[in-house]
């Protein structure tokens, strides 16, 4: 399993800012959609 790079994180943030679907973002950076969702919404789940 590879770690997310800063570029991956920036792409996720920019994609979300531009209302891109998390599934599309995940395909673009080569990560699973659950990884993107965890990075996106994980901070809200305790």
DOFIGU-453313 format. One line per 8 residues: their letters; for each residue x, y, z of N, C-alpha, C. Coordinates in steps of 0.05 Angstrom, whole numbers, always signed. Layout:
// DOFIGU-453313
A> X Y Z X Y Z X Y Z | ...
// end
This chain:
// DOFIGU-453313
XXXXXXXX> +17 -24 +0 +0 +0 +0 +18 +25 +0 | +13 +43 -18 +28 +67 -19 +14 +89 -4 | +30 +107 +7 +19 +129 +22 +9 +150 +3 | -8 +168 +12 -17 +190 -5 +4 +211 -5 | +10 +221 -28 +30 +242 -31 +16 +269 -26 | +32 +289 -23 +21 +316 -20 +5 +324 -45 | +16 +316 -68 +2 +321 -93 -26 +308 -94 | -28 +283 -83 -53 +269 -82 -73 +285 -64
XXXXXXXX> -63 +294 -42 -80 +309 -23 -89 +335 -35 | -71 +349 -49 -78 +374 -62 -99 +369 -84 | -95 +347 -99 -114 +341 -120 -142 +335 -108 | -143 +320 -87 -168 +315 -73 -182 +341 -65 | -167 +358 -52 -178 +383 -43 -188 +400 -66 | -172 +402 -87 -181 +418 -110 -205 +406 -124 | -205 +379 -125 -228 +366 -137 -253 +370 -122 | -251 +368 -96 -275 +373 -79 -284 +402 -81
XXXXXXXX> -265 +420 -82 -272 +449 -84 -286 +454 -111 | -281 +438 -131 -293 +441 -157 -316 +421 -161 | -326 +410 -139 -350 +392 -139 -346 +367 -156 | -321 +357 -157 -317 +331 -171 -326 +308 -153 | -336 +287 -166 -345 +264 -151 -320 +250 -139 | -322 +241 -114 -299 +227 -101 -290 +202 -117 | -309 +189 -131 -301 +165 -147 -283 +174 -170 | -289 +196 -182 -273 +206 -204 -246 +214 -194
XXXXXXXX> -245 +227 -171 -220 +235 -159 -203 +211 -153 | -215 +190 -142 -200 +166 -134 -188 +153 -159 | -203 +152 -181 -192 +139 -205 -169 +156 -216 | -170 +182 -215 -149 +199 -225 -123 +195 -210 | -124 +192 -183 -100 +190 -168 -92 +161 -162 | -108 +142 -172 -102 +114 -169 -105 +103 -141 | -123 +114 -126 -130 +104 -99 -158 +94 -99 | -165 +79 -78 -193 +69 -76 -211 +93 -68
XXXXXXXX> -236 +90 -75 -255 +112 -68 -258 +114 -38 | -255 +92 -24 -257 +93 +6 -234 +109 +18 | -211 +107 +6 -188 +123 +15 -194 +153 +13 | -205 +160 -10 -212 +189 -15 -234 +197 +5 | -254 +180 +8 -276 +187 +27 -265 +189 +56 | -247 +171 +63 -236 +173 +90 -220 +198 +94 | -205 +206 +75 -190 +231 +77 -208 +255 +76 | -231 +252 +63 -250 +275 +60 -267 +278 +85
XXXXXX> -279 +255 +93 -299 +256 +115 -289 +244 +141 | -266 +232 +141 -255 +219 +164 -252 +237 +189 | -247 +262 +184 -244 +280 +206 -270 +285 +221 | -293 +279 +209 -318 +283 +221 -328 +259 +237 | -316 +236 +233 -324 +212 +246 -307 +206 +270 | -319 +203 +292 -304 +198 +318 -311 +170 +327
// end
